[in-house]
Amino acid sequence: VQGEFIGVLGMDVDFSRVEELVHSIRPYEVGYAFLAKDDGTIVCNLTHTEEMEEAVNDGQDGTRKNEVKSKTLINGMKLVVVVPKHVVHKERNELLRDMLINVIFVIVVMVICTTIITKKMVSPIKKLQVATEQILNENLDVKIDVNSKDEIGALANNFQKMTDSLKEKISRINDMAFVDSL
């Protein structure tokens, strides 16, 4: 009692419950867990011994095929959880694939919409260009068929009015020239 050595107390712990708990840890349904000492000696869950040793030493050459996470427990042992990388990254890869498909879809839709809008905008301008060339070739009977309510439509209507006005004025000048020459 006051600094005197009385004896040693020892205790035997049934480790089967701990093994059962560790064995029940199944992350992603294909992973597993085990207990190991600081030196890497596997203490619990001896069913995957070779794989566990690989997991403890895995990736030292940069080719890790498993995700390995460990947590040091209060008794100094480590609880190590191992899951194959392809399983851990499966959802991320599926999400990236879905995002890529959606981006490609959006780009295709944008290209189609841009093409349609561009054709709608350019078509009246091309009609005006053709009409201008016909007037340049002295064909004043041209009809400009642009059915839009925007600035291009207003320009086409004014262009048609100008053509009709020119045709009328040329006709009057021709009539006056024919009358004067008699």
GIVENKA-V474187 format. One record per pair of residues at least 4 apart in sequence whose C-alpha atoms are under 6 Angstrom apart, sorted by the first residue. I is the first residue (numbers start at 0). J is the second residue. If there is no record, write none. Layout:
I & J
I & J
This chain:
18 & 22
18 & 43
21 & 32
24 & 32
25 & 30
25 & 31
26 & 30
30 & 81
30 & 82
31 & 80
31 & 81
32 & 79
32 & 80
33 & 43
33 & 44
33 & 78
33 & 79
34 & 42
34 & 43
34 & 77
34 & 78
35 & 39
35 & 40
35 & 41
35 & 42
35 & 76
35 & 77
36 & 40
36 & 76
47 & 51
53 & 57
57 & 63
58 & 62
58 & 63
64 & 84
65 & 82
65 & 83
65 & 84
66 & 81
66 & 82
66 & 83
66 & 84
67 & 80
67 & 81
68 & 79
68 & 80
69 & 78
69 & 79
70 & 77
70 & 78
71 & 75
71 & 76
71 & 77
72 & 76
72 & 77
85 & 89
109 & 113
113 & 117
117 & 121
118 & 122
123 & 145
133 & 138
134 & 138
134 & 139
139 & 166
145 & 152
147 & 152
148 & 152
154 & 158
160 & 164
165 & 169
172 & 176
